[in-house]
Amino acid sequence: MDRDIGGIRCSEVLARLGDVLEGDLLEADRARITTHVAGCVECRRFGVRYADLVAALRTSDVPPAVAAALDARLRVR
């Protein structure tokens, strides 16, 4: 489902998750994403899993190339 909540669609939120985790967003974009996630169970659920996976990869001994490839695959989905 691609719902518009808070002025942003699910597909846009999911595409920007990496930017959220890196802190690479303007405040207005961060506010729209935060509003969307607060009202969208699916995006919130996926975002938490994505953040947990990124945190695990950052603290693991996974070769950087493997971590980058996995991150790229997750962004496509």
N, C-alpha and C positions, 0 to 999 in steps of 0.2 A: 504494500500500500504506500502511496506517495502523498501524504496529507500535508496541507499547508497549515501550520500552526505558528503563530508569532511572526508571520511574514516571511517564513522560509519553509521550503518543502523538505520532506524526509531525505530525498536523494541529495539535496544540497548539504544537509547536515552531515550525512554519512561521508560525503566527499571531503568535508572539512575537518573530520575528526583528528587527523594528523596535525593540522594547524592548531586545533584546540589544545592538544597535548603539548605542543611545542610553544604555545603562547604567542603564535604568529597571527593574531587577529586584531583588527581594530576593535575598540570597545563596543561600537554599535553592532558589529557582526557577532561578537561574543554574547551580547545581550539577546540578540535574536535567537541564537543557537540555544542559549540557556533557557529562554522562554519556550522554545519548541520542545526541548528535551523534558522540561517539567510537565508538558502536556501530552507527551507521546511515549507510551509504554515501550513500543518496539525500538525506538531510537535510544531510549534510556538504557534498555536491556543490552542492546548491541554495543552502545558506547561504553558501558561498564566492562563488558567482556573484552572489547578492543583495548581499553586502557590497561586492564589486567595483563593481557598478552604482551603489550608493548613494555610494560614494567618488568615482566618476567624475562623478556628478551634482553632488556638493558642490563639485567643483573646476571645473565647466564653467560656461559662460555661459547655461545653460538657464534660461528665465524661471521664477520660483518656481511659478507656476500649473501649468506643464507638468510640472515635477519632482514636484509634489504629486499631479497626476493620474496620472502613471506609477507613483508609489509606491502609490497607492490600488489601481490595477489589479493590481500585483504582489502586494499583500496578499490580494486576492481569490483569486488563483490559488494 
